[in-house]
Amino acid sequence: MNLQSLIKLDQQLLLWFNNHQTDFLNHFFTLYTGKVAWIFAAVVILFVIIKNYKKESIWILGVLVLTLVLTDQISNVVKYAVERPRPTREPALQGLVMPVFGNLSSKYGFFSAHAANSFAYALFTTLLFKRRVYGVVIFLWAAINAYTRMYLGVHYPGDILVGTAVGLLLAALTFTLLTKVFLRKKTLVKISPRDLNYIFVALGSTILILAFISILRAYVV
């Protein structure tokens, strides 16, 4: 399959994801993809890290922040180097892509920083917490976050796949740095069921609140 065939397939898949919109999902995915909505869950995860690692948590949080900064900035550099227009700004797709609430987003979209950040965060914290069930949940959260970008029409599936790969690779590298350099004498802690419940309550309550607000906006207000 040549490059033009891949681009055509990428566009067709994007249109399929983007053209199955509902009023509820328009509101829900717009909220879900925002960073502010997840502050409560992030604070709870921060609490769990500090609770389990005490003084060493400063190194963990520092490397985690470094991971997310790297994924974000590498994405920005690549976007302006490649200059691939987002679906909402692609002349060939005008009238076909349906931007939700008229949001066209910025000019270029390759690759997705949302996907890179989400999957980097998911892998890093999964390796840190050493709980398989947490990994399943947080990777599902990341996958939905990545899906929202296609639903909203601001990223192609190819943008998501590359962003996911970059995020996973960077998280694997930075987590190795963390364990080999900063936590050499510290054994990783398997978080307790109680701490796991704290995180799940934070994630679950956030999703329920987003769903409730979306129902109000779509069908009541």
C-alpha positions in Angstrom: 0.0 0.0 0.0 1.5 3.3 -1.1 1.4 6.6 0.8 -1.6 8.0 -1.0 -3.6 4.9 -0.3 -2.7 5.2 3.4 -3.7 8.9 3.4 -7.0 8.0 1.8 -7.7 5.2 4.3 -6.8 7.6 7.1 -9.4 10.1 5.8 -12.1 7.5 5.4 -11.7 6.1 8.9 -11.7 9.6 10.3 -15.0 10.4 8.5 -16.5 7.3 9.9 -15.6 8.2 13.5 -16.6 11.8 13.0 -19.9 11.3 11.2 -21.5 9.3 14.0 -22.4 12.1 16.3 -25.1 12.6 18.9 -26.0 15.6 21.1 -25.0 13.7 24.2 -21.7 12.5 22.9 -20.9 16.0 21.5 -21.0 17.4 25.0 -19.6 14.4 26.8 -16.5 14.0 24.5 -15.9 17.8 24.5 -15.7 17.7 28.3 -13.8 14.4 28.5 -11.0 15.6 26.3 -10.4 18.7 28.4 -7.7 18.7 31.1 -9.7 20.6 33.7 -12.2 17.8 34.1 -9.6 15.4 35.4 -8.1 17.6 38.1 -9.8 15.7 40.9 -8.6 12.4 39.7 -5.1 13.8 39.2 -5.0 15.1 42.8 -6.1 11.7 44.1 -3.4 9.9 42.1 -0.9 12.5 43.4 -2.0 11.7 47.0 -1.5 8.0 46.4 2.0 8.5 45.0 3.0 10.8 48.0 1.4 8.4 50.5 3.3 5.4 49.2 6.7 6.9 48.3 7.1 9.8 50.8 10.3 11.7 50.1 11.0 9.7 46.9 7.8 11.0 45.4 9.5 14.2 44.4 11.7 12.2 42.0 8.6 10.3 40.7 6.6 13.4 40.1 9.5 15.2 38.6 10.1 12.4 36.0 6.4 12.1 35.3 6.1 15.8 34.6 9.2 15.5 32.4 7.6 12.7 30.5 4.4 14.7 29.8 6.4 17.9 28.9 8.5 15.8 26.4 5.5 14.2 24.8 3.8 17.6 24.5 6.8 19.5 23.1 7.9 16.7 20.7 4.4 16.7 19.3 4.5 20.5 18.8 7.8 20.3 17.0 6.7 17.5 14.7 3.4 19.3 13.9 5.2 22.3 12.6 7.9 20.3 10.9 5.4 18.0 9.0 2.6 20.6 8.6 -0.2 18.2 8.1 -3.5 20.1 8.3 -6.0 18.8 10.8 -9.1 17.2 9.3 -11.2 20.3 10.1 -8.7 22.4 8.1 -8.1 20.1 5.2 -9.5 21.6 2.0 -10.3 18.2 0.5 -12.5 17.4 3.5 -14.5 20.6 3.7 -18.2 19.8 4.1 -17.4 16.3 5.0 -15.8 16.7 8.4 -18.3 17.9 11.1 -16.5 20.0 13.7 -18.3 19.8 17.1 -19.6 23.2 18.2 -17.5 24.8 15.4 -14.2 23.9 17.0 -11.6 23.7 14.3 -8.6 23.5 16.8 -5.1 24.7 15.7 -3.8 24.4 12.2 -1.7 21.3 12.2 -2.4 17.9 13.8 0.4 15.3 13.2 0.8 13.8 15.7 -1.7 13.9 18.5 -0.4 15.3 21.8 -3.5 14.1 23.5 -2.8 10.5 22.6 0.9 10.8 23.4 0.2 12.4 26.8 -2.6 10.0 27.8 -0.8 6.8 26.9 2.5 8.0 28.4 0.6 8.8 31.7 -1.2 5.4 31.6 2.0 3.4 31.1 4.1 5.3 33.6 1.5 5.1 36.4 0.7 1.5 35.6 4.4 0.5 36.0 4.5 2.6 39.2 1.4 1.2 40.9 2.0 -2.4 39.8 -1.7 -3.2 39.7 -3.1 -5.0 36.6 -6.7 -3.8 37.2 -5.5 -0.2 37.4 -3.6 -0.7 34.1 -6.8 -1.9 32.4 -8.8 1.0 33.7 -6.3 3.7 33.0 -5.5 2.4 29.5 -9.2 2.4 28.8 -9.4 6.0 29.9 -6.5 6.8 27.6 -8.1 5.0 24.7 -11.3 6.9 25.1 -9.4 10.2 25.4 -7.6 9.4 22.1 -10.9 8.4 20.4 -12.5 11.7 21.3 -10.0 13.5 19.1 -11.2 11.6 16.0 -14.9 12.0 17.0 -14.4 15.7 17.3 -12.7 15.7 13.9 -9.4 17.3 15.0 -7.1 14.2 14.4 -6.8 11.4 12.0 -6.4 7.8 13.2 -2.8 8.0 12.0 -2.2 10.9 14.3 -3.5 8.9 17.2 -1.5 5.8 16.4 1.8 7.7 16.1 1.0 9.7 19.2 0.2 6.5 21.1 3.5 4.9 20.0 5.5 8.0 21.0 3.8 8.3 24.4 4.4 4.6 25.2 8.1 4.8 24.1 8.8 7.9 26.1 7.1 6.6 29.2 9.1 3.3 29.0 12.3 5.3 28.7 11.6 7.8 31.4 10.4 5.1 33.8 13.6 3.2 33.2 15.5 6.4 34.0 13.5 6.8 37.2 14.2 3.2 38.4 17.8 3.1 37.4 18.9 6.5 38.5 16.6 8.1 41.0 15.1 5.0 42.8 18.0 2.7 42.7 17.7 1.7 46.4 13.9 1.9 46.6 11.7 -1.0 45.8 8.6 -0.2 43.8 5.4 -0.4 45.9 2.3 -2.3 44.9 -0.4 0.1 46.0 -3.0 -1.2 48.4 -6.6 -2.1 47.5 -7.7 1.0 49.5 -5.5 3.3 47.4 -6.8 1.6 44.3 -10.4 2.3 45.4 -9.6 5.9 46.0 -8.4 6.2 42.4 -11.3 4.4 40.9 -13.8 6.5 42.9 -12.1 9.6 41.6 -12.2 8.4 38.0 -15.7 7.0 38.2 -17.2 10.1 39.9 -15.6 12.3 37.3 -17.1 10.3 34.5 -20.5 10.4 36.1 -20.3 14.1 36.6 -19.3 14.6 33.0 -22.2 12.4 31.9 -24.7 14.3 34.1 -23.5 17.7 32.8 -23.7 16.4 29.2 -27.3 15.2 29.7 -28.3 18.5 31.0 -26.7 20.4 28.2 -27.9 18.1 25.5 -31.5 17.6 26.6 -32.5 20.0 29.3 -30.7 23.4 29.1 
